Amino acid sequence: MKVPVSTLRAGLVFSKPVYIDDDNFLVPAGIEIREKDIEQLRSWHIETVETDGAIMSMSPGVVPESGEAVAEQDVGQADGGGSAEQDAAEQAEEAALMGRILPEDQKIDLIFWNYLDIIKEIDEFFACIASGAIPDARVVTILTEDLIQTIRENRITTVGFILGSETPNRGLAKNSINTAILSALIAEEFGYSEQNLRQLITGALLHDVGMLRLPWEILDKRGQFSPEETWQMQAHPFYSYDVVYKELEFPEDVGCIVIQHHEYWNGEGYPRHFRRQDIAMGARIVSAADAFEAMVSEKTYRNSMIGYQAMKNILSDNSRRFDPDVLKTFVRIMGIYPIGSVIRLNTGAVARVTDVRKEAPLRPKIRILIDERGTAIQSQEGNVIDLLREKNLFITRALNHRHYAKRA
Protein backbone atom coordinates (compact mmCIF):
# COMPACT_ATOMS: atom_id res chain seq x y z
CA MET A 1 0.00 0.00 0.00
CA LYS A 2 1.42 3.38 -1.01
CA VAL A 3 1.15 6.24 1.46
CA PRO A 4 1.71 9.81 0.22
CA VAL A 5 4.45 11.60 2.16
CA SER A 6 2.16 14.64 2.24
CA THR A 7 -0.22 12.69 4.53
CA LEU A 8 2.44 11.60 7.06
CA ARG A 9 2.41 13.24 10.47
CA ALA A 10 4.95 12.98 13.28
CA GLY A 11 3.70 10.42 15.81
CA LEU A 12 2.06 7.98 13.39
CA VAL A 13 2.79 4.33 14.21
CA PHE A 14 2.15 1.52 11.71
CA SER A 15 1.61 -2.18 12.44
CA LYS A 16 4.09 -3.21 9.72
CA PRO A 17 7.44 -1.70 8.66
CA VAL A 18 7.34 1.35 6.41
CA TYR A 19 9.66 1.36 3.38
CA ILE A 20 10.90 4.15 1.15
CA ASP A 21 10.98 1.62 -1.69
CA ASP A 22 11.57 -2.10 -2.15
CA ASP A 23 15.13 -1.88 -0.83
CA ASN A 24 15.19 1.05 1.59
CA PHE A 25 13.73 1.13 5.08
CA LEU A 26 12.06 4.10 6.82
CA VAL A 27 10.82 2.92 10.24
CA PRO A 28 10.15 -0.49 11.87
CA ALA A 29 6.70 -1.64 12.88
CA GLY A 30 5.54 -0.06 16.12
CA ILE A 31 7.98 2.87 15.98
CA GLU A 32 6.73 6.44 15.64
CA ILE A 33 7.45 8.38 12.49
CA ARG A 34 9.28 11.55 13.49
CA GLU A 35 9.24 14.98 11.94
CA LYS A 36 12.90 14.43 11.04
CA ASP A 37 11.96 11.33 9.03
CA ILE A 38 9.37 13.30 7.10
CA GLU A 39 11.80 16.17 6.46
CA GLN A 40 14.36 13.69 5.09
CA LEU A 41 11.80 12.24 2.70
CA ARG A 42 10.92 15.72 1.46
CA SER A 43 14.59 16.66 1.03
CA TRP A 44 15.07 13.52 -1.09
CA HIS A 45 11.98 14.47 -3.16
CA ILE A 46 10.26 11.19 -2.27
CA GLU A 47 6.49 11.43 -2.79
CA THR A 48 5.24 8.08 -1.40
CA VAL A 49 6.31 5.37 1.03
CA GLU A 50 5.03 1.79 1.27
CA THR A 51 3.68 -0.42 4.05
CA ASP A 52 1.54 -3.54 4.42
CA GLY A 53 0.31 -2.32 7.80
CA ALA A 54 -2.32 -0.03 9.26
CA ILE A 55 -2.09 2.76 11.81
CA MET A 56 -1.58 1.26 15.28
CA SER A 57 -1.54 4.43 17.35
CA MET A 58 -0.93 8.14 17.23
CA SER A 59 0.74 10.54 19.61
CA PRO A 60 -1.61 12.89 21.50
CA GLY A 61 -2.78 15.68 19.28
CA VAL A 62 -2.09 13.84 16.02
CA VAL A 63 -5.39 13.44 14.22
CA PRO A 64 -5.64 12.14 10.66
CA GLU A 65 -7.17 14.67 8.33
CA SER A 66 -9.92 13.73 5.89
CA GLY A 67 -8.58 11.32 3.30
CA GLU A 68 -5.08 11.37 4.86
CA ALA A 69 -5.21 8.71 7.56
CA VAL A 70 -3.45 5.65 6.18
CA ALA A 71 -3.58 5.31 2.43
CA GLU A 72 -4.30 7.42 -0.58
CA GLN A 73 -7.88 8.57 -0.89
CA ASP A 74 -8.12 6.77 -4.21
CA VAL A 75 -7.56 3.38 -2.57
CA GLY A 76 -10.86 3.40 -0.70
CA GLN A 77 -12.76 4.60 -3.75
CA ALA A 78 -11.21 2.00 -6.05
CA ASP A 79 -12.27 -0.73 -3.63
CA GLY A 80 -15.82 0.50 -3.64
CA GLY A 81 -15.49 1.92 -0.15
CA GLY A 82 -17.42 4.78 1.39
CA SER A 83 -16.63 8.46 1.37
CA ALA A 84 -13.30 9.90 2.42
CA GLU A 85 -14.94 11.11 5.66
CA GLN A 86 -16.22 7.62 6.44
CA ASP A 87 -12.84 6.07 5.67
CA ALA A 88 -11.10 8.54 7.93
CA ALA A 89 -13.58 7.87 10.75
CA GLU A 90 -13.13 4.11 10.43
CA GLN A 91 -9.37 4.46 10.39
CA ALA A 92 -9.42 6.72 13.43
CA GLU A 93 -11.59 4.16 15.26
CA GLU A 94 -9.18 1.36 14.28
CA ALA A 95 -6.25 3.41 15.51
CA ALA A 96 -7.96 3.98 18.84
CA LEU A 97 -8.61 0.27 19.25
CA MET A 98 -5.12 -0.83 18.23
CA GLY A 99 -3.45 1.93 20.20
CA ARG A 100 -4.52 0.60 23.60
CA ILE A 101 -1.69 -0.36 25.93
CA LEU A 102 -0.34 -3.80 25.06
CA PRO A 103 0.48 -6.41 27.70
CA GLU A 104 4.17 -6.44 28.63
CA ASP A 105 5.01 -9.67 26.78
CA GLN A 106 3.39 -8.33 23.60
CA LYS A 107 5.40 -5.12 23.89
CA ILE A 108 8.58 -7.17 24.14
CA ASP A 109 7.54 -9.25 21.13
CA LEU A 110 6.99 -6.06 19.13
CA ILE A 111 10.39 -4.65 20.13
CA PHE A 112 12.01 -7.98 19.29
CA TRP A 113 10.51 -8.06 15.80
CA ASN A 114 11.73 -4.51 15.25
CA TYR A 115 15.20 -5.65 16.32
CA LEU A 116 15.04 -8.52 13.83
CA ASP A 117 13.88 -6.13 11.10
CA ILE A 118 16.94 -3.93 11.68
CA ILE A 119 19.24 -6.98 11.46
CA LYS A 120 17.52 -7.99 8.21
CA GLU A 121 17.96 -4.52 6.75
CA ILE A 122 21.70 -4.33 7.43
CA ASP A 123 22.08 -7.91 6.19
CA GLU A 124 20.54 -6.92 2.85
CA PHE A 125 22.79 -3.86 2.76
CA PHE A 126 25.85 -6.09 3.28
CA ALA A 127 24.64 -8.50 0.59
CA CYS A 128 24.61 -5.60 -1.86
CA ILE A 129 28.23 -4.74 -0.96
CA ALA A 130 29.29 -8.38 -1.20
CA SER A 131 27.90 -8.47 -4.74
CA GLY A 132 30.29 -5.68 -5.72
CA ALA A 133 27.62 -2.97 -5.91
CA ILE A 134 27.64 0.32 -4.00
CA PRO A 135 24.37 0.57 -2.02
CA ASP A 136 22.57 3.73 -0.96
CA ALA A 137 24.36 5.07 2.14
CA ARG A 138 21.07 6.56 3.35
CA VAL A 139 20.04 3.07 4.46
CA VAL A 140 22.74 3.18 7.16
CA THR A 141 21.74 6.71 8.15
CA ILE A 142 18.14 5.60 8.62
CA LEU A 143 19.17 2.47 10.56
CA THR A 144 21.36 4.62 12.81
CA GLU A 145 18.35 6.79 13.65
CA ASP A 146 16.21 3.69 14.25
CA LEU A 147 18.79 2.26 16.64
CA ILE A 148 19.10 5.49 18.62
CA GLN A 149 15.35 5.69 19.03
CA THR A 150 15.01 1.99 19.92
CA ILE A 151 17.81 2.11 22.50
CA ARG A 152 16.52 5.24 24.18
CA GLU A 153 12.93 4.04 24.35
CA ASN A 154 13.65 0.38 25.20
CA ARG A 155 17.20 0.21 26.53
CA ILE A 156 16.81 -2.70 28.93
CA THR A 157 14.74 -4.84 26.57
CA THR A 158 17.03 -4.17 23.60
CA VAL A 159 20.23 -4.99 25.48
CA GLY A 160 18.55 -8.16 26.75
CA PHE A 161 18.20 -9.43 23.17
CA ILE A 162 22.00 -9.69 22.84
CA LEU A 163 22.11 -12.46 25.45
CA GLY A 164 18.57 -13.42 26.31
CA SER A 165 16.99 -14.40 23.02
CA GLU A 166 17.49 -16.64 20.01
CA THR A 167 17.92 -14.81 16.73
CA PRO A 168 18.47 -16.07 13.19
CA ASN A 169 22.17 -16.43 12.51
CA ARG A 170 22.88 -13.62 10.09
CA GLY A 171 26.54 -13.52 11.10
CA LEU A 172 28.02 -10.15 10.26
CA ALA A 173 24.67 -8.36 10.35
CA LYS A 174 23.81 -9.51 13.86
CA ASN A 175 27.33 -8.74 15.10
CA SER A 176 27.14 -5.25 13.61
CA ILE A 177 23.77 -4.40 15.17
CA ASN A 178 24.73 -5.74 18.60
CA THR A 179 28.10 -3.98 18.51
CA ALA A 180 26.34 -0.75 17.59
CA ILE A 181 23.91 -1.12 20.51
CA LEU A 182 26.70 -1.72 23.02
CA SER A 183 28.85 1.06 21.55
CA ALA A 184 25.97 3.53 21.81
CA LEU A 185 25.48 2.74 25.50
CA ILE A 186 29.17 3.28 26.24
CA ALA A 187 29.26 6.50 24.23
CA GLU A 188 26.22 7.96 25.97
CA GLU A 189 27.90 7.25 29.32
CA PHE A 190 30.88 9.26 28.08
CA GLY A 191 28.54 12.14 27.18
CA TYR A 192 28.86 11.99 23.40
CA SER A 193 27.15 14.74 21.43
CA GLU A 194 24.31 13.76 19.11
CA GLN A 195 26.50 14.18 16.02
CA ASN A 196 29.37 12.15 17.46
CA LEU A 197 26.95 9.45 18.64
CA ARG A 198 25.56 9.08 15.13
CA GLN A 199 29.04 8.80 13.66
CA LEU A 200 29.99 6.21 16.27
CA ILE A 201 26.92 4.06 15.57
CA THR A 202 27.57 4.32 11.83
CA GLY A 203 31.16 3.18 12.38
CA ALA A 204 30.00 0.33 14.62
CA LEU A 205 27.48 -0.83 12.01
CA LEU A 206 30.16 -0.85 9.29
CA HIS A 207 33.25 -1.79 11.32
CA ASP A 208 33.76 -5.15 9.60
CA VAL A 209 32.26 -4.38 6.20
CA GLY A 210 35.70 -4.95 4.63
CA MET A 211 35.35 -8.64 5.47
CA LEU A 212 32.93 -8.82 2.56
CA ARG A 213 35.82 -8.07 0.22
CA LEU A 214 37.91 -11.06 1.41
CA PRO A 215 37.98 -14.43 -0.40
CA TRP A 216 35.24 -16.74 0.85
CA GLU A 217 37.72 -19.56 1.52
CA ILE A 218 39.39 -17.37 4.17
CA LEU A 219 36.14 -16.32 5.83
CA ASP A 220 34.89 -19.91 5.96
CA LYS A 221 38.16 -21.51 7.01
CA ARG A 222 38.37 -23.47 10.24
CA GLY A 223 41.75 -23.92 11.85
CA GLN A 224 44.94 -21.92 11.74
CA PHE A 225 45.64 -19.38 9.00
CA SER A 226 48.79 -19.47 6.94
CA PRO A 227 51.02 -16.33 7.12
CA GLU A 228 49.55 -15.18 3.80
CA GLU A 229 45.97 -15.73 4.98
CA THR A 230 46.72 -13.91 8.24
CA TRP A 231 48.02 -10.96 6.25
CA GLN A 232 44.88 -10.94 4.12
CA MET A 233 42.61 -11.13 7.17
CA GLN A 234 44.43 -8.28 8.90
CA ALA A 235 44.02 -6.15 5.78
CA HIS A 236 40.23 -6.07 6.14
CA PRO A 237 40.21 -2.74 8.09
CA PHE A 238 41.73 -1.09 4.99
CA TYR A 239 38.93 -2.54 2.87
CA SER A 240 36.40 -1.33 5.44
CA TYR A 241 37.87 2.16 5.24
CA ASP A 242 37.67 2.17 1.44
CA VAL A 243 34.01 1.12 1.52
CA VAL A 244 33.02 3.57 4.26
CA TYR A 245 35.01 6.65 3.27
CA LYS A 246 35.56 6.34 -0.46
CA GLU A 247 32.51 4.44 -1.70
CA LEU A 248 29.76 5.35 0.77
CA GLU A 249 31.31 8.79 1.41
CA PHE A 250 30.87 8.88 5.17
CA PRO A 251 33.04 11.39 7.10
CA GLU A 252 36.68 10.69 7.94
CA ASP A 253 35.74 10.28 11.61
CA VAL A 254 33.64 7.25 10.67
CA GLY A 255 36.51 5.94 8.54
CA CYS A 256 38.88 6.18 11.53
CA ILE A 257 36.58 3.96 13.60
CA VAL A 258 36.50 1.17 11.04
CA ILE A 259 40.21 1.22 10.21
CA GLN A 260 41.33 1.39 13.86
CA HIS A 261 38.93 -0.91 15.74
CA HIS A 262 41.51 -3.74 15.78
CA GLU A 263 44.28 -1.55 17.20
CA TYR A 264 45.32 -2.50 20.75
CA TRP A 265 45.87 -0.21 23.71
CA ASN A 266 49.45 -1.59 24.03
CA GLY A 267 50.25 -1.10 20.34
CA GLU A 268 50.20 -4.77 19.35
CA GLY A 269 47.02 -4.61 17.24
CA TYR A 270 46.66 -4.04 13.51
CA PRO A 271 46.81 -2.74 10.84
CA ARG A 272 49.02 0.23 11.87
CA HIS A 273 50.04 -0.67 15.45
CA PHE A 274 48.57 2.51 16.92
CA ARG A 275 48.54 2.68 20.70
CA ARG A 276 46.75 4.49 23.55
CA GLN A 277 45.50 7.99 22.64
CA ASP A 278 46.67 7.60 19.04
CA ILE A 279 43.63 5.35 18.59
CA ALA A 280 40.39 7.25 17.92
CA MET A 281 38.03 7.18 20.91
CA GLY A 282 35.24 5.75 18.79
CA ALA A 283 37.49 2.88 17.68
CA ARG A 284 38.37 2.12 21.33
CA ILE A 285 34.70 1.91 22.18
CA VAL A 286 33.80 -0.28 19.20
CA SER A 287 36.78 -2.54 19.97
CA ALA A 288 35.45 -3.41 23.44
CA ALA A 289 31.83 -3.75 22.28
CA ASP A 290 32.82 -5.93 19.32
CA ALA A 291 34.99 -8.22 21.48
CA PHE A 292 32.20 -8.82 24.00
CA GLU A 293 29.60 -9.43 21.28
CA ALA A 294 31.91 -11.90 19.51
CA MET A 295 32.39 -13.89 22.72
CA VAL A 296 28.68 -14.27 23.46
CA SER A 297 27.67 -15.11 19.88
CA GLU A 298 27.60 -18.57 18.36
CA LYS A 299 30.31 -19.14 15.75
CA THR A 300 30.77 -21.92 13.21
CA TYR A 301 34.05 -22.85 14.87
CA ARG A 302 33.05 -22.59 18.57
CA ASN A 303 30.16 -22.25 20.99
CA SER A 304 29.24 -18.92 22.55
CA MET A 305 30.31 -17.94 26.06
CA ILE A 306 27.86 -17.04 28.76
CA GLY A 307 27.76 -13.31 29.50
CA TYR A 308 29.46 -13.68 32.89
CA GLN A 309 32.45 -15.53 31.40
CA ALA A 310 32.73 -13.03 28.55
CA MET A 311 32.75 -10.16 31.05
CA LYS A 312 35.44 -11.93 33.11
CA ASN A 313 37.55 -12.29 29.97
CA ILE A 314 37.13 -8.60 29.15
CA LEU A 315 38.08 -7.59 32.71
CA SER A 316 41.23 -9.72 32.67
CA ASP A 317 42.65 -7.68 29.79
CA ASN A 318 45.15 -5.79 32.02
CA SER A 319 45.44 -2.80 29.66
CA ARG A 320 46.64 -4.99 26.81
CA ARG A 321 43.89 -4.63 24.24
CA PHE A 322 41.34 -2.19 25.64
CA ASP A 323 41.32 1.36 26.97
CA PRO A 324 40.93 0.92 30.77
CA ASP A 325 38.47 3.83 30.98
CA VAL A 326 36.29 2.25 28.29
CA LEU A 327 36.31 -1.04 30.22
CA LYS A 328 35.32 0.67 33.48
CA THR A 329 32.42 2.34 31.73
CA PHE A 330 31.41 -0.90 30.03
CA VAL A 331 31.26 -2.72 33.38
CA ARG A 332 29.20 0.07 34.93
CA ILE A 333 26.52 -0.14 32.26
CA MET A 334 26.56 -3.93 31.72
CA GLY A 335 27.36 -5.29 35.18
CA ILE A 336 29.30 -8.45 35.94
CA TYR A 337 26.13 -10.38 35.04
CA PRO A 338 24.91 -8.54 31.92
CA ILE A 339 21.22 -8.01 31.15
CA GLY A 340 19.84 -11.26 29.72
CA SER A 341 22.19 -13.46 31.76
CA VAL A 342 20.67 -16.48 33.51
CA ILE A 343 21.87 -17.11 37.07
CA ARG A 344 21.25 -19.45 40.01
CA LEU A 345 20.53 -18.03 43.46
CA ASN A 346 21.61 -19.45 46.81
CA THR A 347 18.01 -20.66 47.26
CA GLY A 348 18.34 -22.85 44.16
CA ALA A 349 16.00 -20.63 42.10
CA VAL A 350 16.94 -19.76 38.52
CA ALA A 351 16.47 -16.18 37.30
CA ARG A 352 17.25 -13.87 34.41
CA VAL A 353 19.01 -10.54 34.92
CA THR A 354 16.64 -7.73 33.90
CA ASP A 355 18.63 -4.65 34.90
CA VAL A 356 21.99 -3.75 36.41
CA ARG A 357 23.08 -1.16 38.94
CA LYS A 358 26.13 0.93 38.13
CA GLU A 359 27.02 1.25 41.79
CA ALA A 360 26.64 -2.49 42.53
CA PRO A 361 27.53 -4.64 39.49
CA LEU A 362 27.20 -7.88 41.50
CA ARG A 363 23.67 -7.06 42.72
CA PRO A 364 21.43 -6.73 39.63
CA LYS A 365 17.66 -6.87 39.34
CA ILE A 366 16.40 -10.31 38.34
CA ARG A 367 13.20 -12.07 37.28
CA ILE A 368 12.53 -15.60 38.53
CA LEU A 369 12.33 -18.27 35.80
CA ILE A 370 12.27 -21.36 38.02
CA ASP A 371 11.50 -20.99 41.72
CA GLU A 372 13.26 -22.78 44.59
CA ARG A 373 10.71 -25.63 44.37
CA GLY A 374 11.61 -26.27 40.73
CA THR A 375 8.39 -24.77 39.34
CA ALA A 376 8.83 -23.05 35.97
CA ILE A 377 7.37 -19.55 35.77
CA GLN A 378 5.82 -18.33 32.54
CA SER A 379 7.45 -15.44 30.69
CA GLN A 380 6.67 -12.14 32.44
CA GLU A 381 4.92 -13.67 35.46
CA GLY A 382 8.06 -14.27 37.53
CA ASN A 383 8.71 -11.99 40.48
CA VAL A 384 11.21 -9.19 39.93
CA ILE A 385 13.75 -9.05 42.75
CA ASP A 386 16.24 -6.28 43.47
CA LEU A 387 19.30 -8.03 44.92
CA LEU A 388 20.57 -4.73 46.28
CA ARG A 389 17.59 -4.72 48.65
CA GLU A 390 17.31 -8.45 49.29
CA LYS A 391 20.50 -8.92 51.31
CA ASN A 392 19.79 -12.59 52.06
CA LEU A 393 19.83 -13.52 48.39
CA PHE A 394 22.95 -13.76 46.28
CA ILE A 395 24.11 -15.25 42.99
CA THR A 396 25.97 -18.55 43.25
CA ARG A 397 26.74 -19.13 39.57
CA ALA A 398 25.98 -18.10 36.00
CA LEU A 399 24.14 -20.55 33.73
CA ASN A 400 23.98 -21.00 29.98
CA HIS A 401 21.19 -18.66 28.87
CA ARG A 402 20.50 -20.75 25.76
CA HIS A 403 19.06 -23.51 27.92
CA TYR A 404 16.38 -21.08 29.10
CA ALA A 405 15.72 -19.14 25.88
CA LYS A 406 12.04 -20.13 25.71
CA ARG A 407 11.46 -18.59 29.11
CA ALA A 408 12.90 -15.21 28.07
Buried (B, 14 or more C-beta within 10 A) or exposed (E): BEBBBEBBBBBBBBBBBBBBEEEBBBBBBBBBBBEEBBEBBEEEEBEBBBBEBBBBBBEEEBEBEEBBBBBBBEBBBEEEEEEBEEBBBBBBEBBEEBBEEBEEEEBBBBBBBBBBBBBBBBBBBBBBBBEEEEBBBBBBBBBBBBBBBBBEEBBEBBBBBBBBBEBEEBBBBBBBBBBBBBBBBBBBBBEBEEEBBBBBBBBBBBBBBBBBBBEEEBBEBEEEEEEEBEEBBBBBBBBBBBBBBEBBEBEEBBBBBBBBBBBBBBBEBBBBEBBEEEBBBBBBBBBBBBBBBBBBBEEEEEEBBBBBBBBEEBBEBEEEBBBEEBBEBBBBBBBBBBBBBBBBBEBEBBBBBBBBBEEEBEBBBBBBBBBEEEEEBEBBEBEEBBBEEEEEBEBEEBBBBBEBEEBB
